[in-house]
Amino acid sequence: MRIVLPAFLLAGLLAFPGVVPDTPGHIGSLVETVLPWFGLGVPCLVLGAALRRSRTGLAAALVPATVWAALFGPAFLPERAAAQADFQVLTLNVGGDRTTPREVARQVIDTHADVVALEKVPGPAMKEYAKQLDATYPHHVTRNTLGLWSRYPLTDVEALHLGGAWPHALRASARTPGGDTAVYAVRLPSVRVTPGNGFAVRDRDASAAELAERVKADPARRVVLLGDLNGSLRDRGLAPLARALTDVREGAGRGPGFTWPAAFPVVRIDHVLTRGLQATGTRVLPDLGSDHRPVLTGLRS
């Protein structure tokens, strides 16, 4: 029972993380955020069973191993040949004290992305990014710490105030080869784990719910949302957005897809979500100097 009971509890947690209560301290959201890492319990169970020479324990350890493989294993299958994309999009939070606008801009251009969303751009750096990117991306709009650069004309620009003192999203219509597309550049409120508040996600959850309503009401046939959502899409707090749009990793993503922190990513908080578009491929790029890693995605109608 020392192996069997923990094995079945782990399998249940992996399969049904929603049963973990969100109080106190939004612990349910925290568990969902780091859910893939609970798979590390499997080798611990196997080791315990081996040391006890327990065949029953080894068999029990296969249960959470099978659940983990069903949930996360498909991302590690061989990549299929990518279909031709109509255009490519890139999202990158450029915060962090290692970010050099000139160097980051050069590397962004080298990705050959057609539409680029930059989040958490420091005020003094915005002009330098524009100076470096404008020759390649002649159309750009900025609001507060958000910037959107595009090879295609941008119209109907709107800053979306989702609570708080600054816009958490920027919306524009891009005239892409796949047709007019509503593009959202987003940075939702940050979250922290603190002794007093636990997993502090209240502001982020409220902004995410408001953004989901805006997206659902958007009349555009094609929508792409790019940005730092400060959370995993498994997190119940981001469920409204996950229901309103499709994650490009569904069918197109390979590997763990983690983006933060850049030096050793352990969670994916930077996302590309769509409606009316199909992802032809998506990948997390190497560290460009920020504390986040960029995500490059090919899209077609």
Long-range contacts (C-beta under 8 A, 24 or more apart in sequence): 2-48, 2-52, 2-57, 3-45, 3-48, 3-49, 3-52, 3-54, 3-56, 3-57, 3-60, 3-61, 4-56, 4-57, 4-60, 6-41, 6-45, 7-45, 7-57, 7-60, 7-61, 7-63, 7-64, 8-60, 8-63, 8-64, 10-38, 10-41, 10-42, 10-45, 10-64, 11-63, 11-64, 11-66, 11-67, 13-38, 14-38, 14-39, 14-64, 14-67, 14-68, 14-71, 15-67, 15-71, 17-234, 18-236, 22-236, 24-198, 25-197, 25-198, 25-199, 26-198, 26-199, 26-200, 26-201, 26-202, 26-237, 27-198, 27-199, 28-236, 29-199, 29-201, 29-231, 29-235, 29-236, 29-237, 30-193, 30-198, 30-199, 32-232, 32-234, 32-235, 32-236, 33-199, 33-231, 33-232, 33-234, 33-235, 33-267, 34-232, 34-266, 34-267, 35-71, 35-232, 35-234, 36-68, 36-71, 36-72, 36-256, 37-266, 38-68, 39-64, 39-65, 39-68, 39-72, 42-68, 72-256, 75-249, 75-253, 75-254, 75-255, 75-256, 75-257, 76-254, 76-255, 77-254, 79-254, 79-281, 82-280, 82-281, 82-298, 83-278, 83-280, 83-300, 84-280, 84-300, 85-280, 85-281, 85-298, 85-299, 85-300, 86-176, 86-177, 86-178, 86-299, 86-300, 86-301, 87-114, 87-115, 87-151, 87-152, 87-176, 87-177, 87-178, 87-298, 87-299, 88-112, 88-113, 88-114, 88-115, 88-296, 88-297, 88-298, 88-299, 89-113, 89-114, 89-115, 89-116, 89-117, 89-183, 89-224, 89-226, 89-272, 89-296, 89-297, 89-299, 90-115, 90-116, 90-117, 90-226, 90-294, 90-295, 90-296, 90-297, 91-116, 91-117, 91-119, 91-185, 91-226, 91-227, 91-228, 91-270, 91-271, 91-272, 91-294, 91-295, 92-116, 92-117, 92-118, 92-119, 92-270, 92-288, 92-290, 92-292, 92-293, 92-294, 92-295, 93-118, 93-119, 93-120, 93-187, 93-227, 93-228, 93-270, 93-290, 93-291, 93-292, 94-118, 94-119, 94-120, 94-121, 94-125, 94-129, 94-290, 94-292, 95-119, 95-120, 95-122, 95-290, 95-291, 95-292, 96-262, 96-289, 96-290, 96-291, 96-292, 98-289, 98-290, 98-291, 99-125, 99-289, 99-290, 100-289, 101-125, 101-128, 101-129, 101-132, 102-128, 102-132, 103-288, 103-289, 104-129, 104-288, 104-289, 104-290, 105-129, 105-132, 105-133, 106-132, 107-288, 108-133, 108-288, 108-294, 109-133, 109-136, 111-285, 111-294, 111-296, 113-296, 114-150, 114-151, 114-152, 114-176, 115-148, 115-149, 115-150, 115-151, 115-152, 115-174, 115-176, 115-183, 115-224, 115-226, 116-148, 116-149, 116-150, 117-146, 117-147, 117-148, 117-183, 117-185, 117-186, 117-226, 117-227, 118-146, 118-147, 118-148, 118-149, 118-185, 119-145, 119-146, 119-185, 119-186, 119-187, 119-227, 119-228, 120-145, 120-187, 120-228, 121-145, 121-146, 121-147, 139-174, 141-170, 141-172, 142-170, 143-167, 143-170, 145-187, 146-170, 146-185, 146-186, 146-187, 147-185, 148-172, 148-183, 148-185, 150-174, 150-183, 152-176, 152-177, 154-183, 160-184, 160-211, 160-214, 162-188, 162-206, 162-207, 162-210, 162-211, 162-214, 163-189, 163-203, 163-206, 163-207, 163-210, 164-189, 164-203, 164-207, 168-207, 168-211, 169-211, 169-214, 169-227, 171-214, 171-218, 173-220, 176-222, 178-222, 178-277, 178-299, 178-300, 178-301, 179-221, 179-222, 179-301, 180-220, 180-221, 180-222, 181-220, 181-222, 181-223, 181-224, 181-277, 182-218, 182-220, 182-222, 182-223, 182-224, 183-223, 183-224, 183-225, 183-226, 184-211, 184-215, 184-223, 184-224, 184-225, 184-226, 184-227, 185-226, 185-227, 186-211, 186-225, 186-226, 186-227, 186-228, 186-229, 187-227, 187-228, 187-230, 188-227, 188-228, 188-229, 188-230, 188-231, 189-230, 190-230, 191-230, 191-231, 201-231, 201-235, 201-237, 204-229, 204-230, 204-231, 204-237, 205-237, 205-238, 208-237, 208-238, 208-240, 208-241, 209-240, 211-241, 212-240, 212-241, 212-243, 212-244, 213-240, 215-241, 215-244, 215-245, 215-275, 216-244, 220-276, 221-276, 222-274, 222-275, 222-276, 222-277, 222-301, 223-274, 223-275, 223-276, 223-277, 224-272, 224-273, 224-274, 224-277, 224-299, 225-271, 225-272, 225-273, 225-274, 226-271, 226-272, 227-270, 227-271, 228-269, 228-270, 228-292, 229-269, 229-270, 229-271, 230-269, 231-269, 232-267, 232-268, 232-269, 233-268, 233-271, 241-273, 242-273, 244-275, 245-273, 245-274, 245-275, 246-273, 246-274, 246-275, 247-271, 247-272, 247-273, 248-272, 248-273, 248-274, 248-279, 248-282, 248-297, 248-299, 249-279, 249-282, 250-279, 251-279, 252-279, 252-280, 252-281, 252-282, 252-297, 253-279, 253-282, 253-283, 254-283, 255-283, 255-284, 257-284, 258-284, 258-293, 259-284, 259-292, 259-293, 259-294, 259-295, 260-291, 260-292, 260-293, 261-291, 261-292, 262-287, 262-288, 262-290, 262-291, 262-292, 262-293, 263-287, 265-293, 270-294, 270-295, 271-295, 272-297, 274-299, 276-301, 277-301
